[in-house]
């Protein structure tokens, strides 16, 4: 009886130590980093809070860089994507287009990011903002996609282009079902 109690106590004590939080990387440009809002109001921080509120043990890393492009993201890929990343939300394209990259080139660059993530067995959600749509690209690589257009005015930062905290809250509300679905697909991670 004492042996059984000791074994049960060891299992109960060891289990939390063996459990690892779910790691998400939000890889993108200024719309990911949270340009013109405090970092804790950008969508990665709001997403982490929303998921924790729903009972998930989760860490969302903000790997957004203002002014970044999908091309430059390929150069910083290894630094941005930590070992142990479970899935990644990829948001690029607007700055590439502003730098006069064709839509075909933008999609090729985003596809390369998605392929690199999938090669590491990382689940992917491709986020299309500013009218960009990546649904076919994502589906071709076994990834999810979400296209989101922010309403004008009260959800925009003072420059009229970026999101304010309320705009990010709307984005997080739209992201939650897709993110929860990806979490449920992770091996041994169906916490909810």
C-alpha angles and dihedrals in degrees: 000000000000090000091053091049091049092050092048092048091050092050093047093048095044097046098075090047090054093049113093125201118248109257120213124180119203103206117188151090133286092312087062098038092052104245111204095009130084109271091245089062097052115105097259092059093043090048092051091051092047093050093046089050087057091054102262120141095223144152121200114196116205105221094166119134121193111243093013123148132202087251093057091042088062088058093051095037098112092049093047099046109065123205108264095037108153098192142351134217108213120202119173143123110083095086091042089056091047087054087056098254111155119246088247090056092047091052091048090053093047089047089054090053091049092047091050091051094046090049086061090050091249117148114234138211113188112207117207112201132170094031095308115136123200102167097117093042092050094046091050089059100041093256134126124242136200124191114202131181116192116223113241131254116012094039095051130090120243092276090061092232108069127061126263122212092275091051091052090049089057090050092050090051089055093044098050099079093049093044092048089051091052091048091053089053094055113103110257093356103102093122096150 
